[in-house]
Amino acid sequence: MATLTIRNFDDAAYERLKRDARANHRSLEAEARARLEGSASSRAELLDQLRAVRIPTGPDYEGSVALIRSVRDEE
């Protein structure tokens, strides 16, 4: 397991982290670990979702006008 040291951590953020740790019945370290692990997986999941809904572009792309018309016509 790795060890992480954070220097110059904002006092207000530290107090919010402590408050959330108490609310979640976790130690300060466990709360920080949960947030860091969650944000790493959330970012990867978000990127996957964005890639799934990305509008294709390229030589066959008809442009935004055609896209807007097709969405409007579906309603």
LOSEVEX-246627 format. One line per field, with one value per atom (N, C-alpha, C, O): residue number from 1; residue in one letter; atom name; x, y, z. Coordinates in steps of 0.1 Angstrom, whole numbers, always signed. Example, Ala and Ser with C-alpha at 12.3 -4.5 7.8 and 13.67 -1.06 7.14 Angstrom:
REM LOSEVEX-246627
num: [1|1|1|1|2|2|2|2]
residuo: [A|A|A|A|S|S|S|S]
atomo: [N|CA|C|O|N|CA|C|O]
px: [+132|+123|+132|+142|+128|+137|+129|+134]
py: [-57|-45|-33|-33|-22|-11|+0|+11]
pz: [+78|+78|+78|+85|+71|+71|+79|+80]
This chain:
REM LOSEVEX-246627
num: [1|1|1|1|2|2|2|2|3|3|3|3|4|4|4|4|5|5|5|5|6|6|6|6|7|7|7|7|8|8|8|8|9|9|9|9|10|10|10|10|11|11|11|11|12|12|12|12|13|13|13|13|14|14|14|14|15|15|15|15|16|16|16|16|17|17|17|17|18|18|18|18|19|19|19|19|20|20|20|20|21|21|21|21|22|22|22|22|23|23|23|23|24|24|24|24|25|25|25|25|26|26|26|26|27|27|27|27|28|28|28|28|29|29|29|29|30|30|30|30|31|31|31|31|32|32|32|32|33|33|33|33|34|34|34|34|35|35|35|35|36|36|36|36|37|37|37|37|38|38|38|38|39|39|39|39|40|40|40|40|41|41|41|41|42|42|42|42|43|43|43|43|44|44|44|44|45|45|45|45|46|46|46|46|47|47|47|47|48|48|48|48|49|49|49|49|50|50|50|50|51|51|51|51|52|52|52|52|53|53|53|53|54|54|54|54|55|55|55|55|56|56|56|56|57|57|57|57|58|58|58|58|59|59|59|59|60|60|60|60|61|61|61|61|62|62|62|62|63|63|63|63|64|64|64|64|65|65|65|65|66|66|66|66|67|67|67|67|68|68|68|68|69|69|69|69|70|70|70|70|71|71|71|71|72|72|72|72|73|73|73|73|74|74|74|74|75|75|75|75]
residuo: [M|M|M|M|A|A|A|A|T|T|T|T|L|L|L|L|T|T|T|T|I|I|I|I|R|R|R|R|N|N|N|N|F|F|F|F|D|D|D|D|D|D|D|D|A|A|A|A|A|A|A|A|Y|Y|Y|Y|E|E|E|E|R|R|R|R|L|L|L|L|K|K|K|K|R|R|R|R|D|D|D|D|A|A|A|A|R|R|R|R|A|A|A|A|N|N|N|N|H|H|H|H|R|R|R|R|S|S|S|S|L|L|L|L|E|E|E|E|A|A|A|A|E|E|E|E|A|A|A|A|R|R|R|R|A|A|A|A|R|R|R|R|L|L|L|L|E|E|E|E|G|G|G|G|S|S|S|S|A|A|A|A|S|S|S|S|S|S|S|S|R|R|R|R|A|A|A|A|E|E|E|E|L|L|L|L|L|L|L|L|D|D|D|D|Q|Q|Q|Q|L|L|L|L|R|R|R|R|A|A|A|A|V|V|V|V|R|R|R|R|I|I|I|I|P|P|P|P|T|T|T|T|G|G|G|G|P|P|P|P|D|D|D|D|Y|Y|Y|Y|E|E|E|E|G|G|G|G|S|S|S|S|V|V|V|V|A|A|A|A|L|L|L|L|I|I|I|I|R|R|R|R|S|S|S|S|V|V|V|V|R|R|R|R|D|D|D|D|E|E|E|E|E|E|E|E]
atomo: [N|CA|C|O|N|CA|C|O|N|CA|C|O|N|CA|C|O|N|CA|C|O|N|CA|C|O|N|CA|C|O|N|CA|C|O|N|CA|C|O|N|CA|C|O|N|CA|C|O|N|CA|C|O|N|CA|C|O|N|CA|C|O|N|CA|C|O|N|CA|C|O|N|CA|C|O|N|CA|C|O|N|CA|C|O|N|CA|C|O|N|CA|C|O|N|CA|C|O|N|CA|C|O|N|CA|C|O|N|CA|C|O|N|CA|C|O|N|CA|C|O|N|CA|C|O|N|CA|C|O|N|CA|C|O|N|CA|C|O|N|CA|C|O|N|CA|C|O|N|CA|C|O|N|CA|C|O|N|CA|C|O|N|CA|C|O|N|CA|C|O|N|CA|C|O|N|CA|C|O|N|CA|C|O|N|CA|C|O|N|CA|C|O|N|CA|C|O|N|CA|C|O|N|CA|C|O|N|CA|C|O|N|CA|C|O|N|CA|C|O|N|CA|C|O|N|CA|C|O|N|CA|C|O|N|CA|C|O|N|CA|C|O|N|CA|C|O|N|CA|C|O|N|CA|C|O|N|CA|C|O|N|CA|C|O|N|CA|C|O|N|CA|C|O|N|CA|C|O|N|CA|C|O|N|CA|C|O|N|CA|C|O|N|CA|C|O|N|CA|C|O|N|CA|C|O|N|CA|C|O|N|CA|C|O|N|CA|C|O|N|CA|C|O|N|CA|C|O|N|CA|C|O|N|CA|C|O]
px: [+8|+0|+9|+19|+4|+12|+8|-3|+16|+14|+14|+22|+5|+3|+4|-3|+12|+13|+8|+13|-1|-6|-1|-5|+6|+11|+3|-3|+2|-5|-20|-25|-26|-40|-48|-46|-58|-66|-73|-79|-73|-79|-94|-100|-101|-115|-119|-128|-111|-113|-111|-118|-101|-98|-109|-113|-115|-127|-139|-146|-141|-152|-150|-159|-137|-134|-137|-142|-133|-135|-150|-155|-158|-172|-179|-187|-175|-180|-176|-184|-164|-160|-168|-173|-171|-180|-194|-200|-199|-213|-214|-224|-203|-202|-197|-195|-195|-190|-177|-175|-168|-155|-144|-146|-132|-120|-117|-122|-109|-105|-98|-100|-89|-81|-90|-88|-100|-109|-118|-121|-122|-130|-122|-126|-109|-100|-98|-98|-96|-93|-106|-104|-117|-130|-132|-136|-129|-130|-120|-124|-108|-98|-101|-100|-105|-108|-121|-121|-130|-143|-141|-146|-132|-130|-122|-125|-114|-106|-115|-114|-124|-133|-144|-148|-148|-159|-154|-161|-141|-136|-135|-138|-131|-130|-144|-146|-154|-167|-173|-180|-170|-175|-169|-176|-156|-150|-157|-159|-160|-166|-180|-184|-187|-201|-200|-208|-190|-189|-185|-190|-176|-173|-185|-186|-194|-205|-215|-222|-216|-226|-220|-227|-207|-200|-206|-209|-208|-213|-201|-191|-203|-192|-190|-199|-178|-174|-165|-160|-163|-155|-161|-171|-156|-161|-176|-183|-181|-195|-205|-217|-199|-208|-216|-210|-229|-238|-238|-243|-233|-233|-244|-252|-243|-252|-266|-276|-268|-282|-290|-301|-284|-290|-293|-303|-283|-285|-297|-305|-298|-309|-322|-332|-322|-335|-339|-351|-330|-333|-338|-348|-332|-337|-351|-360|-353|-366|-377|-388|-374|-384|-387|-398|-379|-381|-392|-399|-393|-402|-416|-425]
py: [-12|+0|+12|+13|+23|+35|+44|+43|+54|+64|+78|+80|+86|+99|+110|+109|+120|+132|+144|+146|+152|+164|+176|+177|+185|+197|+208|+209|+219|+231|+229|+235|+220|+217|+228|+231|+233|+245|+241|+230|+250|+248|+245|+237|+253|+252|+238|+232|+234|+221|+210|+200|+211|+202|+200|+189|+212|+211|+205|+198|+207|+201|+186|+178|+182|+168|+161|+150|+168|+162|+161|+151|+172|+172|+160|+153|+158|+147|+134|+124|+133|+120|+116|+105|+126|+124|+120|+110|+127|+124|+110|+103|+105|+92|+81|+70|+85|+75|+68|+56|+77|+72|+81|+92|+75|+83|+93|+92|+103|+113|+107|+110|+98|+91|+83|+83|+75|+67|+76|+72|+88|+97|+102|+103|+106|+111|+100|+103|+88|+77|+74|+72|+74|+72|+82|+79|+95|+105|+104|+106|+101|+100|+88|+89|+77|+65|+67|+63|+74|+77|+86|+85|+97|+106|+100|+104|+91|+84|+76|+76|+68|+60|+68|+65|+79|+87|+94|+95|+98|+105|+95|+98|+83|+73|+69|+68|+68|+65|+77|+75|+89|+101|+101|+104|+99|+99|+88|+90|+77|+66|+70|+68|+77|+82|+93|+93|+102|+112|+106|+111|+96|+90|+83|+83|+77|+70|+80|+76|+92|+101|+112|+121|+111|+120|+121|+110|+133|+134|+132|+139|+123|+121|+133|+140|+135|+145|+139|+128|+146|+141|+143|+151|+137|+140|+137|+143|+127|+123|+131|+129|+139|+147|+157|+165|+158|+167|+181|+191|+182|+195|+197|+188|+207|+209|+212|+208|+218|+221|+208|+207|+199|+186|+179|+172|+179|+173|+179|+172|+192|+199|+196|+193|+195|+192|+178|+175|+168|+154|+153|+145|+160|+159|+165|+160|+177|+184|+175|+174|+168|+160|+148|+142|+143|+132|+135|+126|+147|+151|+152|+155]
pz: [+0|+0|+0|+6|-7|-8|+4|+10|+6|+17|+10|+1|+13|+7|+18|+28|+16|+25|+17|+6|+23|+16|+25|+36|+18|+25|+21|+10|+30|+27|+23|+15|+31|+28|+35|+46|+27|+32|+45|+46|+55|+68|+67|+73|+58|+57|+50|+55|+41|+35|+45|+45|+53|+64|+73|+77|+77|+86|+80|+86|+67|+60|+59|+61|+57|+56|+70|+71|+81|+94|+97|+102|+93|+95|+88|+93|+75|+67|+73|+72|+78|+84|+96|+97|+104|+115|+111|+116|+101|+96|+90|+90|+84|+77|+86|+82|+99|+109|+104|+105|+99|+95|+101|+106|+102|+106|+95|+84|+99|+89|+77|+66|+81|+70|+61|+49|+67|+59|+50|+39|+55|+47|+35|+24|+37|+27|+17|+4|+21|+12|+4|-8|+10|+2|-9|-20|-5|-15|-27|-38|-23|-34|-43|-55|-37|-45|-53|-65|-47|-55|-66|-77|-64|-75|-86|-98|-83|-94|-103|-115|-96|-104|-111|-122|-104|-110|-123|-133|-123|-135|-146|-158|-144|-154|-160|-172|-150|-155|-163|-173|-158|-166|-180|-189|-181|-194|-203|-215|-198|-206|-210|-222|-201|-205|-216|-225|-214|-225|-238|-248|-238|-251|-257|-269|-249|-254|-261|-270|-256|-262|-271|-276|-273|-282|-296|-302|-301|-314|-324|-323|-334|-343|-352|-356|-355|-365|-376|-374|-386|-397|-410|-411|-421|-435|-437|-445|-429|-431|-422|-422|-413|-404|-411|-419|-408|-416|-409|-415|-397|-391|-380|-379|-373|-361|-366|-359|-377|-382|-384|-379|-391|-393|-380|-378|-371|-358|-350|-345|-350|-343|-349|-342|-362|-369|-366|-364|-366|-363|-349|-347|-339|-326|-324|-318|-331|-330|-337|-331|-348|-354|-346|-348|-338|-329|-319|-314|-315|-304|-308|-300]
